[in-house]
Amino acid sequence: MVETANHPQTAAERLIVRTIQWTWILWLIGGLYIAGPALGWILAAMAAVGLYLDRIKASAVPATIWVWIAGMLAMLIILWIGHANFELGLGKTIKSSVGWAKGWALIALFPLAGAMLQVRPEPVYRAVCQLGLQTVIIMPIFIAAPFIGLPEQLWVSPLKFLGGSGPEYFAAQLYTIEPGAGTPRWQFFAPWSPAAGMMGVIYVLLSAQEKHLGWKTIGIMGGLLLAVLSQSRVALVALLFVIPFVWGASRMGKGHLWLIAAPAVLALGILGPVIVEFVNTAMTDFASARADSSRVRAILGRIAIHRWETEAYWFGHGIVENGPHLVEYMPIGSHHSWYGLLFVKGLLGAVSLAVPLAITFIFLLVNAQSEKLARGGLRLAVTLVLYSFAENLEMLAYLYWPALVMIGIALKPASENEIA
């Protein structure tokens, strides 16, 4: 029965599981950026057909999912208004709308699929662990590549003409050389290294839910390799922070834990100045680990905030713009979902993400006091919140969609998950 539970049984489960299992092949042919959005819209179409044929009741869709749908639809409307305000033309409006369909829309569609379609968590956990096994097997090639003379980039897939984004989304990149340090760094199937670190964290959290010890171990190992070898500072912070935080937050109703915590709180008050000094030192070391990267991020953020406040407060500029030479012409507001949203979609765009995220967090936090599946969803939600301050969630939705599916499953009533 345990093995049967881990095998996909419905069309939605098969699509999800196969896409996860084929991650490395899709990366090699440059198809990941296309597969993610295609899967999201296919699953949404399946849900729509279920509603039309009355196999799925609209009343059964959790209210939190409707909030996500409303928020992401608001993103599209705000985008159109921003384009109209700056007279960007029909061509750019269509292009940006397609970009919305491949980005922000997915952040609502995948939770919708998890909540409405018959998708069980067990096949997803097993598929991630199987991907972890593939990762462990091929990892020696990536590690050896810079030392045995293999090229940094194998090729850029011709599929890039279908995607419309930069070549980094379609490149089979074995490694990169860190500027200044001259040391190798790996991004694996992600467009850049910190994104690979994010995926490593998500895979560790999902693999940890697998019941089979062998598969769980190999899945966690694969995720850790991605997180550690990406050399992402945020990934290391997430690995150390998310699990302990959710463990404590999901047990707030247990009185004995408050008694245990009381001495720790007292010690915290006494040692407060020492702890503050330690945290300040750690933050300084954290930023200086990649001083150039931290400097560029900070400047991009300041530019985004200044131009948002002075030029496009409510609806933003409508499109992404590259910064000056000072920030190596990187997009303004990149590396930060909130700065990017404020610049491109204004205050209303930021609210359209903040409200669903906050409601999801609160819902899962309450349910996590008694439901294991909600605790898993809460870990993933906290990870997305953490990474919203270090990455652009829109641009990476095509990669971290398994987390969105699992959040959707966790948002369903516990009784429905038991039946499924």
N, C-alpha and C positions, 0 to 999 in steps of 0.2 A: 504494500500500500504506500510505503514511503517513496519508493522509486516511481510509482505511478503518479504520485502527487507532484513530482519534479518534471514530468513529461508534459509538453504542451498538448492540450486537448481541444481547444477551440481555435478558430481561424485567427482571432486576435492574438492569442498566446503564441501561435506558430509564427506569425509575422514578427512579433516582438523578439522572441527567442532567436529566430534565424538571423535577424538583423544584428543582434548582439554578437552571436557566434561568428558572423562574417565580418566583424569590425576590421580585422587586419587585412583581409582580402579587399574590402572596400577602400581601405586606406591606400593599398598598393595601386589600385586602378584609379584613385582620385574620386571615388564615389561617395565618400562619407557625407560631404556637404549636400549632396543631392538626396541621399537615402533618408536622412533625418527628416527634412520637410516632407518628402513624399510619404513616409510612413505616418507622420502626424496627420496629414490630410486624408490618407486612406482610412486610418482608424476613425477620424471624425466622420467620414462618409459612411462607414459601417454603423456608427452610432446614429447618424441621421436616418439611415434606412431602418434601423431598429425602432426608432421613434415613429417613423411613417407607417410601418407595418404593425405598430402597437405592440411590438415585442418588448419594448422598453417604455416605461411610463415616464413622462416628463416630470411628474411629481416625485419620482424616485431619485432624480438628480440632486445631490446635496446642495444646499444653499451656497456653500463656500465656492463650489464650482461655478455657479452662476455669477458670483462676484468676480472670479477670474475672467470669465467670458466678457462681462461688462467692462472690466478694466482694460483688457486687451483690445476690445472694440473701440473704447475711448481713445486708445493710442492711435488707431487708424484715423479717427475723426480729427483728432488734434493734429496729426500729420498733414491732413488735407488743409486745415485752417492755416497752419504754419506756411505751407507752400503758397497758399493764396495771399497771405500777408506780405510775403517777399517776392511775389510774382515770379515764381520759379518755372512756370510753364507746365504744359500737360505732359511732356515727355518725362521730366524729372519726377512729376507726381506719380505717374504710372510706375516708374522704376522704383521709387521709394515704397509704393504700395506693395509691389512684388517683394521687396526687402522685408516689409512688415509680415507678409505671409510666410517668409522663411525664418523669421525671428520671433518677434513678440507674439504672434499668433500661436506659435508652438507652445508657448508657456501656458496657454489656456487649453490647447487641444489635447496635449498628452495627459494632464490631470483629468480632463473630460473622458478620455478613453479608459483610464484606470478606474474611474468611478462608474461608468455606464456599461462598459463591455465586460464580458466574463473573462477577466484576467486574474489569475491567482498569483500571489507573491512567490510561491515556491519555484515555479519554472523560471522566473526572472532571476532569483538568487542563484539557481544552478547554472543558468546561462552565463552569468557574470563570472562564476567560478571556473567554468569551462574556458572563458576568455582569459582568465588568469593563468590557466595551464598553458594556453598558447603563448601568452606573454613570457612566462618563465622559460619556455622552450626556445623562443627566438631571441631572448634578451642577450645571450652571448654575442650574437652578430652585431647588435647595436653597440655593446660595450667595446668590442674589439675594433669596430669600424675606423675610428680616428687613429688607431695605433698601427693598423696594417695597411693604411693607404687607400681605403675605400673612399669614394667621393662623398661629400657632405649631402648632396642631393642626387637621388637616383634619376628622377625626372619630374616634370610637371605634366599632369594628365591633360589631354586635349578636352576633357570634360569641363575644363574651366570656362569654356565659352558658353556653357549652359548655366553656369552659376552666377556670373556677373560680379563676383567678389574678387579679392586679390588672389594671386597665384599661390600664396601660402596655404590656402584652403584645399588646394588640389595637388600639392607637392608631396612626393614620397621622400621625406627628409630623414636621413639616418642620424645626423647630429649637426650641431652648430659649434662654432668656436666663440667663446665668450670674449667680447671686445675688451682689450686692456689686459685681461688675465691670460688669454691664450690657451685656456683649458676647454676641454669639450663639455658640451651640455646637450641634453637630449629632450626632444619634444614628442617623440614617438608619433602617434596618429593625430595629435592635436596641431593646430596652426602655430602655436608658440609654446614655450616650455611651461609657464605658469598654468596654462590651460591643461596641459598634461598632468600637472600636479593636482589640479582640481579633480580630474577624472580618477586619478589614483585614490584620492580621499573618498570619493563616492563609491568606487569599487570596493574599498575596504569596508565601508559601512554596510553595503549590500551583502558582501560575502560573509560578514559576521553573523548574518541572519540564517545562513545555510545550516541545516541540521546535521548533515553528514560531516563528521570531523575531518576526513581526508579532503573532501572538496572545499570545506571552509578554510582549511589551512592553505591550500594551494591558491584559492581565490584571494585571501588576504595577502599572501606573499606577492602575487602578481600586482595587486594594487599598491602595496608598499614600494615595489620596485619602480613603478611609474612615479609615485610621489617623491621618493628620495632622489632618484636619478634626474628628475626634472630640475632639481636644485631650487625648487620654489620655496621661498620663505613662508608664504601664506599656507602652503600645503602642510608644512611642519607645524605651524600654529594650529591649523584646523585639526590635525591628527591628535594633538595634545589637548585641545580645548573641547571639541564637540562632544565626545563620548562622556567625559566626566560631567560636563555641564548638563547634558540631557539626563544622565543618571541621577543627579541631584534634583533637577527641576521636576522630574517625573515622580518624585517621592516626597513632595512637599507635604502631603497629607499624613505622613507617618510620624507620629509623635516622638518615637524613640530616636529618630534621626535628628530632631531638633535638640533633644537632650545631649546627643553626642556632639552636635555642632556648637553648642553653647561655649564650651571651653575654647574651641577654635576661634570663635568670634571674639572672645575676651582677649586671647593672645594676639589676634589681628589688630585690636585697638591699641594694645600696649606696644606692639612692634610696628605700628603704622608708619612712622617716619622712615624706618629702615626698609620696609617693603616698598614704599614710594620711591626711595632712592634706587633700590634694585630694579624696579620697573622702568624708571627713567633711563638707567644705564642699559638695560636690555633693549629698550626701544631705540636708543642711540646706536647700539651695536647692530640692531636689526636693519636700520636704515643705512648704516655705513657698509653693510655687507655687500651691497651693490649701490654705491653712492650715486653713480651716474643715473641709474634707473630711478632711484628715489627722487633725485633732483628733477628729472624730466616729468615724472608723475605729478610732483608738487606744482610745477609750473603749468602743466596742462590743466590741472584743477583750478588754479587761480585764474587762468585765462577764461576757462569755461564759466566760472562764477561771475567774473566781471562782465563778460559780454552778455550773459543771461540777464543780469540785473539791469544793464543799461540799454539793451537792444531788443530783447524778446522775452519779457517776464512771464507772460501767461502761456503762450503757445510755442515758444522756442523758434529756432531758425529754420526748422523743417528738414534740413539735411546736415550731414556731417561735413565739417571743413577741416582742412589740414592746418596745423599750427605753423609758426615761423621756423626759421633755421635754428633758433635757440632750443627748440624741442625736437630737432631732427625731422621736421615736417610731419610729425605724427598727428593723427586726428585729435582735435580738441575734445577733451572729455573722455578719451579712451582710457582704459585701465580702471574705470570707475563707473558703475552703472548710474549712480545718482548725478555725478557731474555731467555725464553724457546725456542723460535724460533732460536735465535742466537746460543744457545748451540746445539740444535738438527739438525737444518737445515742451520746454518750459515747466513752470510749476505744476500745471495740470497733468503733464505727462508723468512727473515724479509721483504725484498723488495717485495716479492710475496704477502704479506698481506698488506703492507703499501700502495702500489700503488692502489689497488682496493678500500681500505678504503678512501684514499684521494680523488680519483675521485668521489666516491659515495657521500662523504661529500660536495664537491664543486657543483656537479650536483643538489643535493637536496637543498643546500643553495640558489642557483640561482633560482630554481623553487619555493622555499618556499616564495619568495617575492610576488607571486600571486596565489599559489595553496595551499589549505588547506591540501590535502592529502600529498603533499611534506613536509609540516611542520611536520605532524605526522611521516613521514619517517625520517626526520632529527632528531627529538627527539630520535628515536630508534638508529639511526646511532651514534649520540653523546654519547648515553648510552654505546654502544659497544666500542667506542673509549675509554671512561672513564674506563670501566671495563677491557680493554686490559692491563691496567697498574696494575690491582689488581687480575685478574683471568686468567686462560688459556682458551681462547675462543674456542680452538679446543675441549677440554674435555667436555665443557658444551653445545656444539651446539645441542645435542640431547634434551636439555631442552628449550633453548631460540629460537627454530626454528620459533615460531609464529612471532617473531620480524623480522626474515629474510624474511618470506613470505610477511609481510607488507612492508618491504623495497623494495622487488621486485615489488609489486603493485605500490608503489610510484615512481619507476623508469620508469614505462610505460608513454608514452605520455599522457597528460591530456585528449585528445580527446578519446583515447581508454578507459580510465577509465569511462568517461561519458557514452560511449556506453554500457560498461559492467554493 
